[in-house]
Amino acid sequence: MSSNSPPDPSTVRYDGPWTHRDVHANGIRFHVVEADPAVSGSSAYGDPDTPLVVLLHSFGDFWWSWRHQLTGLAARGYRAVAVDLRGYGDSDKPPRGYDGWTLAGDIAGLIRALGHTEATLVGHAEGGLVCWATAVLHPRLVTSIGLVSSPHPAALKSSILRDRKQRKQWLPDFLRYQLPRIPENLLTADDGAEVERLLRQRAGEHWSATPEFADTAQRMRLAIRIPGVAHCALEYQRWAFRSQWRPDGARFMQTMREPVRIPVLSLYGDRDRYILASTIRRGQELSPDRRVVAIPDAGHYAHQENPEAVTAELAKLLS
């Protein structure tokens, strides 16, 4: 990889059995990726009567992390759409809007812009937090949510405060990224090596030794160097920190304590050292209709490390 010039946002539009589109919602443009009709063997491409599944990535990532589920869910007859979240990949990178309220509004707007009145949301880690927020703030639009290594926001906060082991795993990077400017430089230095460090640290040993891991790391290192992405990615975490001492943050967390009464599937890798199983299992009262499943032979990125198992569990949620 060359560090001579920053990559163009369009570099994340990788070819495959999918179509890249631009969709306007909540005042900005989103880059979305949808599995081609041939994958499902159906001509119902974009059909609002086909159940919609929206896939949301995590910190430092982009739509590519859902490549396996895009095709796997489409082959089962669902309209699978992976999104570059606000500030990431080839989506717009506005200077603000990285609070929970706006992010939920993004996904609500996307569902409508895609021609649907409801959808199942699936998110990994930070993308899962957006799923939780959208389900609470826009309940009529969300039929169910699937989560990969993404505890309820209140459960995560409780674990950070009360569980020393979880705090030790999660807090250092989170606090490091609160500094001004320095984290942006850290994420983009050496062709994005910090992103690969995080990926390698949190993945299971089996996947991190594969060619697919190396390819994924290279794509993520390229994507984080797109102008504006590192700053926008950090703004998600900075709002989460700053809001703890502001009225809007207190109001958001209080709102999030409203129980989610739709079906919820919580998946986690049985070798995930970053988000612990005990943290995932907290807060059952906040999602009474929740099923928790450990994905074997996977770390923090279960949807990439053991994609067949994750897709099969998502299919059960959708059926």
Buried (B, 14 or more C-beta within 10 A) or exposed (E): EEEEEBBEBEBBBEEBBBBBEEBEBBEBEBBBBBBBBEBBEBEEBBBEEBBBBBBBBBBBBBBBBBBBBBBBBBBBBBBBBBBBBBBBBBBBBBEEBBBBEBBBBBBBBBBBBBEBEBBBBBBBBBBBBBBBBBBBBBEEBBBBBBBBBBBBBBBBBBBBEEBEEBBEBBEEBBEEBBEEEEBBEBBBEEBBBBBBBBBBBBBBEBBBEEEEBEEBBBBBBBBBBBEBBBBBBBBBBBBBEBBEEEEEBEEBBEEBEEEBEBBBBBBBBBBBBBBBEEBBBBBBEBBEEBBBBBBEBBBBBBBBBBBEBBBBBBBEBBE
